[in-house]
Amino acid sequence: MFGDQIRTTMGEQATLADALTGIPSAARLAELGMNEKSVSVFDFVPRYLRLTEAETTWLKTHDERGHRPYVEKV
């Protein structure tokens, strides 16, 4: 089991959660957010880690020097 490997490597420093802790829970999420400052959903801006498929395809046939890019960077 992976937990045994962690305990062998980390010894007393290892603290592992039980299996139920890893199951997503709306109640737990609400509990974690209870003391957080509220934010507007309109201020949310996603930060993508890679280009979309459409942008990748576009860039194969277009360079960005002579025109506006396919996807606007904000």
A tleap script that builds the chain and sets N, CA, C and O, in Angstrom:
source leaprc.protein.ff14SB
mol = sequence {
  NMET PHE GLY ASP GLN ILE ARG THR THR MET
  GLY GLU GLN ALA THR LEU ALA ASP ALA LEU
  THR GLY ILE PRO SER ALA ALA ARG LEU ALA
  GLU LEU GLY MET ASN GLU LYS SER VAL SER
  VAL PHE ASP PHE VAL PRO ARG TYR LEU ARG
  LEU THR GLU ALA GLU THR THR TRP LEU LYS
  THR HIE ASP GLU ARG GLY HIE ARG PRO TYR
  VAL GLU LYS CVAL
}
set mol.1.N position { 0.839 -1.175 0.000 }
set mol.1.CA position { 0.000 0.000 0.000 }
set mol.1.C position { 0.887 1.242 0.000 }
set mol.1.O position { 1.959 1.249 0.604 }
set mol.2.N position { 0.430 2.291 -0.682 }
set mol.2.CA position { 1.219 3.510 -0.803 }
set mol.2.C position { 1.421 4.182 0.556 }
set mol.2.O position { 2.477 4.760 0.812 }
set mol.3.N position { 0.419 4.108 1.417 }
set mol.3.CA position { 0.532 4.690 2.760 }
set mol.3.C position { 1.678 4.081 3.545 }
set mol.3.O position { 2.358 4.779 4.296 }
set mol.4.N position { 1.900 2.775 3.377 }
set mol.4.CA position { 3.007 2.113 4.070 }
set mol.4.C position { 4.348 2.644 3.590 }
set mol.4.O position { 5.270 2.811 4.388 }
set mol.5.N position { 4.465 2.907 2.309 }
set mol.5.CA position { 5.703 3.471 1.762 }
set mol.5.C position { 5.959 4.864 2.317 }
set mol.5.O position { 7.096 5.219 2.628 }
set mol.6.N position { 4.903 5.645 2.439 }
set mol.6.CA position { 5.051 6.990 2.990 }
set mol.6.C position { 5.492 6.914 4.449 }
set mol.6.O position { 6.392 7.641 4.869 }
set mol.7.N position { 4.859 6.035 5.216 }
set mol.7.CA position { 5.234 5.889 6.625 }
set mol.7.C position { 6.679 5.405 6.774 }
set mol.7.O position { 7.389 5.832 7.684 }
set mol.8.N position { 7.111 4.516 5.882 }
set mol.8.CA position { 8.477 4.013 5.934 }
set mol.8.C position { 9.471 5.143 5.666 }
set mol.8.O position { 10.509 5.237 6.321 }
set mol.9.N position { 9.145 5.989 4.708 }
set mol.9.CA position { 10.032 7.086 4.332 }
set mol.9.C position { 9.982 8.234 5.332 }
set mol.9.O position { 11.023 8.761 5.725 }
set mol.10.N position { 8.783 8.622 5.745 }
set mol.10.CA position { 8.608 9.814 6.575 }
set mol.10.C position { 8.605 9.541 8.077 }
set mol.10.O position { 8.848 10.446 8.875 }
set mol.11.N position { 8.331 8.298 8.459 }
set mol.11.CA position { 8.304 7.957 9.877 }
set mol.11.C position { 7.201 8.694 10.615 }
set mol.11.O position { 6.057 8.729 10.162 }
set mol.12.N position { 7.545 9.281 11.754 }
set mol.12.CA position { 6.577 9.978 12.602 }
set mol.12.C position { 6.046 11.263 11.963 }
set mol.12.O position { 5.010 11.772 12.390 }
set mol.13.N position { 6.725 11.791 10.963 }
set mol.13.CA position { 6.282 13.022 10.308 }
set mol.13.C position { 5.066 12.785 9.412 }
set mol.13.O position { 4.368 13.736 9.060 }
set mol.14.N position { 4.807 11.550 9.044 }
set mol.14.CA position { 3.706 11.238 8.131 }
set mol.14.C position { 2.371 11.275 8.867 }
set mol.14.O position { 2.204 10.640 9.908 }
set mol.15.N position { 1.430 12.022 8.316 }
set mol.15.CA position { 0.065 12.043 8.813 }
set mol.15.C position { -0.843 11.751 7.630 }
set mol.15.O position { -0.912 12.541 6.688 }
set mol.16.N position { -1.534 10.630 7.671 }
set mol.16.CA position { -2.381 10.223 6.554 }
set mol.16.C position { -3.849 10.299 6.952 }
set mol.16.O position { -4.229 9.919 8.059 }
set mol.17.N position { -4.657 10.791 6.041 }
set mol.17.CA position { -6.095 10.864 6.273 }
set mol.17.C position { -6.729 9.502 6.017 }
set mol.17.O position { -6.183 8.673 5.288 }
set mol.18.N position { -7.890 9.286 6.630 }
set mol.18.CA position { -8.597 8.025 6.384 }
set mol.18.C position { -9.248 8.063 5.000 }
set mol.18.O position { -9.280 9.115 4.362 }
set mol.19.N position { -9.756 6.945 4.543 }
set mol.19.CA position { -10.304 6.825 3.188 }
set mol.19.C position { -11.523 7.725 2.967 }
set mol.19.O position { -11.721 8.223 1.858 }
set mol.20.N position { -12.334 7.939 3.989 }
set mol.20.CA position { -13.537 8.755 3.836 }
set mol.20.C position { -13.225 10.237 3.653 }
set mol.20.O position { -14.021 10.964 3.058 }
set mol.21.N position { -12.097 10.687 4.147 }
set mol.21.CA position { -11.730 12.098 4.039 }
set mol.21.C position { -11.518 12.506 2.587 }
set mol.21.O position { -11.731 13.668 2.238 }
set mol.22.N position { -11.108 11.584 1.746 }
set mol.22.CA position { -10.838 11.895 0.350 }
set mol.22.C position { -12.069 11.958 -0.533 }
set mol.22.O position { -11.963 12.337 -1.699 }
set mol.23.N position { -13.234 11.598 -0.012 }
set mol.23.CA position { -14.459 11.623 -0.802 }
set mol.23.C position { -15.015 13.046 -0.811 }
set mol.23.O position { -15.183 13.646 0.251 }
set mol.24.N position { -15.304 13.598 -2.003 }
set mol.24.CA position { -15.839 14.966 -2.065 }
set mol.24.C position { -17.145 15.096 -1.285 }
set mol.24.O position { -17.982 14.194 -1.296 }
set mol.25.N position { -17.305 16.228 -0.612 }
set mol.25.CA position { -18.496 16.464 0.184 }
set mol.25.C position { -18.890 17.932 0.103 }
set mol.25.O position { -18.079 18.808 0.406 }
set mol.26.N position { -20.122 18.210 -0.301 }
set mol.26.CA position { -20.612 19.580 -0.370 }
set mol.26.C position { -20.641 20.205 1.020 }
set mol.26.O position { -20.348 21.391 1.173 }
set mol.27.N position { -20.987 19.429 2.019 }
set mol.27.CA position { -21.035 19.945 3.386 }
set mol.27.C position { -19.636 20.370 3.845 }
set mol.27.O position { -19.486 21.411 4.485 }
set mol.28.N position { -18.627 19.580 3.526 }
set mol.28.CA position { -17.250 19.921 3.912 }
set mol.28.C position { -16.780 21.166 3.167 }
set mol.28.O position { -16.099 22.012 3.746 }
set mol.29.N position { -17.131 21.284 1.901 }
set mol.29.CA position { -16.771 22.463 1.122 }
set mol.29.C position { -17.405 23.709 1.723 }
set mol.29.O position { -16.753 24.746 1.841 }
set mol.30.N position { -18.675 23.610 2.103 }
set mol.30.CA position { -19.360 24.738 2.729 }
set mol.30.C position { -18.691 25.108 4.052 }
set mol.30.O position { -18.537 26.287 4.370 }
set mol.31.N position { -18.299 24.100 4.814 }
set mol.31.CA position { -17.622 24.341 6.092 }
set mol.31.C position { -16.294 25.071 5.879 }
set mol.31.O position { -15.958 25.991 6.624 }
set mol.32.N position { -15.556 24.660 4.872 }
set mol.32.CA position { -14.269 25.305 4.588 }
set mol.32.C position { -14.445 26.755 4.134 }
set mol.32.O position { -13.610 27.608 4.432 }
set mol.33.N position { -15.533 27.028 3.415 }
set mol.33.CA position { -15.753 28.369 2.897 }
set mol.33.C position { -16.495 29.297 3.842 }
set mol.33.O position { -16.632 30.488 3.561 }
set mol.34.N position { -16.976 28.767 4.962 }
set mol.34.CA position { -17.797 29.551 5.871 }
set mol.34.C position { -17.093 30.822 6.369 }
set mol.34.O position { -17.732 31.863 6.520 }
set mol.35.N position { -15.820 30.741 6.618 }
set mol.35.CA position { -15.088 31.883 7.171 }
set mol.35.C position { -14.307 32.664 6.120 }
set mol.35.O position { -13.543 33.570 6.454 }
set mol.36.N position { -14.499 32.313 4.855 }
set mol.36.CA position { -13.798 33.008 3.782 }
set mol.36.C position { -14.568 34.260 3.352 }
set mol.36.O position { -15.788 34.331 3.494 }
set mol.37.N position { -13.847 35.231 2.831 }
set mol.37.CA position { -14.459 36.455 2.326 }
set mol.37.C position { -15.222 36.135 1.038 }
set mol.37.O position { -14.733 35.392 0.187 }
set mol.38.N position { -16.419 36.699 0.904 }
set mol.38.CA position { -17.220 36.493 -0.305 }
set mol.38.C position { -16.595 37.225 -1.487 }
set mol.38.O position { -16.026 38.305 -1.329 }
set mol.39.N position { -16.704 36.633 -2.665 }
set mol.39.CA position { -16.220 37.269 -3.888 }
set mol.39.C position { -17.314 37.181 -4.942 }
set mol.39.O position { -18.171 36.300 -4.888 }
set mol.40.N position { -17.278 38.091 -5.889 }
set mol.40.CA position { -18.256 38.095 -6.967 }
set mol.40.C position { -17.859 37.065 -8.021 }
set mol.40.O position { -16.684 36.951 -8.369 }
set mol.41.N position { -18.828 36.322 -8.524 }
set mol.41.CA position { -18.538 35.358 -9.579 }
set mol.41.C position { -18.105 36.071 -10.863 }
set mol.41.O position { -17.461 35.469 -11.721 }
set mol.42.N position { -18.460 37.354 -10.993 }
set mol.42.CA position { -18.102 38.114 -12.186 }
set mol.42.C position { -16.632 38.536 -12.176 }
set mol.42.O position { -16.104 38.950 -13.208 }
set mol.43.N position { -15.965 38.435 -11.026 }
set mol.43.CA position { -14.544 38.766 -10.929 }
set mol.43.C position { -13.654 37.561 -11.213 }
set mol.43.O position { -12.435 37.696 -11.311 }
set mol.44.N position { -14.260 36.391 -11.346 }
set mol.44.CA position { -13.495 35.169 -11.588 }
set mol.44.C position { -12.948 35.151 -13.010 }
set mol.44.O position { -13.696 35.332 -13.972 }
set mol.45.N position { -11.652 34.935 -13.139 }
set mol.45.CA position { -11.009 34.824 -14.443 }
set mol.45.C position { -10.219 33.510 -14.449 }
set mol.45.O position { -9.281 33.348 -13.668 }
set mol.46.N position { -10.595 32.577 -15.323 }
set mol.46.CA position { -9.854 31.308 -15.354 }
set mol.46.C position { -8.422 31.502 -15.830 }
set mol.46.O position { -8.150 32.381 -16.648 }
set mol.47.N position { -7.516 30.693 -15.327 }
set mol.47.CA position { -6.112 30.742 -15.733 }
set mol.47.C position { -5.796 29.368 -16.339 }
set mol.47.O position { -5.530 28.400 -15.628 }
set mol.48.N position { -5.835 29.317 -17.661 }
set mol.48.CA position { -5.645 28.049 -18.364 }
set mol.48.C position { -4.164 27.696 -18.447 }
set mol.48.O position { -3.322 28.572 -18.643 }
set mol.49.N position { -3.855 26.430 -18.300 }
set mol.49.CA position { -2.476 25.974 -18.301 }
set mol.49.C position { -1.962 25.627 -19.695 }
set mol.49.O position { -0.756 25.491 -19.897 }
set mol.50.N position { -2.866 25.486 -20.644 }
set mol.50.CA position { -2.450 25.195 -22.013 }
set mol.50.C position { -3.426 25.832 -22.993 }
set mol.50.O position { -4.516 26.255 -22.608 }
set mol.51.N position { -3.032 25.899 -24.251 }
set mol.51.CA position { -3.877 26.483 -25.281 }
set mol.51.C position { -5.069 25.574 -25.566 }
set mol.51.O position { -4.989 24.357 -25.401 }
set mol.52.N position { -6.175 26.180 -25.997 }
set mol.52.CA position { -7.324 25.378 -26.403 }
set mol.52.C position { -7.003 24.683 -27.722 }
set mol.52.O position { -6.074 25.082 -28.425 }
set mol.53.N position { -7.762 23.654 -28.058 }
set mol.53.CA position { -7.551 22.962 -29.326 }
set mol.53.C position { -7.780 23.902 -30.503 }
set mol.53.O position { -7.050 23.853 -31.492 }
set mol.54.N position { -8.806 24.769 -30.394 }
set mol.54.CA position { -9.096 25.721 -31.471 }
set mol.54.C position { -7.926 26.681 -31.672 }
set mol.54.O position { -7.564 26.983 -32.810 }
set mol.55.N position { -7.333 27.161 -30.585 }
set mol.55.CA position { -6.208 28.087 -30.705 }
set mol.55.C position { -4.977 27.382 -31.273 }
set mol.55.O position { -4.257 27.964 -32.086 }
set mol.56.N position { -4.728 26.159 -30.865 }
set mol.56.CA position { -3.602 25.397 -31.391 }
set mol.56.C position { -3.742 25.186 -32.892 }
set mol.56.O position { -2.777 25.345 -33.639 }
set mol.57.N position { -4.947 24.827 -33.333 }
set mol.57.CA position { -5.211 24.624 -34.756 }
set mol.57.C position { -5.041 25.928 -35.527 }
set mol.57.O position { -4.445 25.940 -36.603 }
set mol.58.N position { -5.558 27.017 -34.987 }
set mol.58.CA position { -5.451 28.338 -35.625 }
set mol.58.C position { -3.978 28.726 -35.806 }
set mol.58.O position { -3.585 29.204 -36.871 }
set mol.59.N position { -3.172 28.521 -34.768 }
set mol.59.CA position { -1.770 28.945 -34.816 }
set mol.59.C position { -0.943 28.123 -35.804 }
set mol.59.O position { 0.126 28.567 -36.225 }
set mol.60.N position { -1.416 26.937 -36.182 }
set mol.60.CA position { -0.699 26.133 -37.170 }
set mol.60.C position { -0.702 26.801 -38.540 }
set mol.60.O position { 0.232 26.617 -39.321 }
set mol.61.N position { -1.746 27.576 -38.837 }
set mol.61.CA position { -1.855 28.203 -40.160 }
set mol.61.C position { -1.772 29.721 -40.122 }
set mol.61.O position { -1.809 30.355 -41.176 }
set mol.62.N position { -1.659 30.323 -38.944 }
set mol.62.CA position { -1.594 31.771 -38.825 }
set mol.62.C position { -0.488 32.154 -37.852 }
set mol.62.O position { -0.359 31.552 -36.785 }
set mol.63.N position { 0.295 33.138 -38.212 }
set mol.63.CA position { 1.215 33.673 -37.217 }
set mol.63.C position { 0.571 34.936 -36.651 }
set mol.63.O position { -0.319 35.512 -37.277 }
set mol.64.N position { 1.008 35.363 -35.485 }
set mol.64.CA position { 0.359 36.478 -34.812 }
set mol.64.C position { 0.957 37.833 -35.185 }
set mol.64.O position { 0.577 38.843 -34.592 }
set mol.65.N position { 1.865 37.888 -36.131 }
set mol.65.CA position { 2.520 39.158 -36.455 }
set mol.65.C position { 1.647 40.085 -37.285 }
set mol.65.O position { 1.703 41.299 -37.091 }
set mol.66.N position { 0.842 39.557 -38.206 }
set mol.66.CA position { 0.125 40.418 -39.121 }
set mol.66.C position { -1.333 40.652 -38.812 }
set mol.66.O position { -2.012 41.334 -39.579 }
set mol.67.N position { -1.846 40.109 -37.714 }
set mol.67.CA position { -3.261 40.258 -37.380 }
set mol.67.C position { -3.484 40.025 -35.901 }
set mol.67.O position { -2.572 39.633 -35.173 }
set mol.68.N position { -4.696 40.269 -35.473 }
set mol.68.CA position { -5.025 40.016 -34.078 }
set mol.68.C position { -5.058 38.514 -33.814 }
set mol.68.O position { -5.448 37.749 -34.696 }
set mol.69.N position { -4.661 38.078 -32.633 }
set mol.69.CA position { -4.701 36.651 -32.308 }
set mol.69.C position { -6.140 36.121 -32.276 }
set mol.69.O position { -7.094 36.877 -32.096 }
set mol.70.N position { -6.264 34.843 -32.449 }
set mol.70.CA position { -7.570 34.162 -32.460 }
set mol.70.C position { -8.262 34.293 -31.103 }
set mol.70.O position { -9.468 34.529 -31.037 }
set mol.71.N position { -7.498 34.138 -30.029 }
set mol.71.CA position { -8.040 34.205 -28.673 }
set mol.71.C position { -7.493 35.450 -27.995 }
set mol.71.O position { -6.285 35.684 -27.991 }
set mol.72.N position { -8.386 36.249 -27.421 }
set mol.72.CA position { -7.962 37.461 -26.742 }
set mol.72.C position { -7.370 37.115 -25.393 }
set mol.72.O position { -7.982 36.389 -24.610 }
set mol.73.N position { -6.195 37.623 -25.119 }
set mol.73.CA position { -5.545 37.417 -23.810 }
set mol.73.C position { -5.953 38.556 -22.907 }
set mol.73.O position { -5.829 39.725 -23.272 }
set mol.74.N position { -6.444 38.214 -21.718 }
set mol.74.CA position { -6.850 39.261 -20.764 }
set mol.74.C position { -5.998 39.192 -19.519 }
set mol.74.O position { -6.185 39.989 -18.599 }
savepdb mol mol.pdb
quit
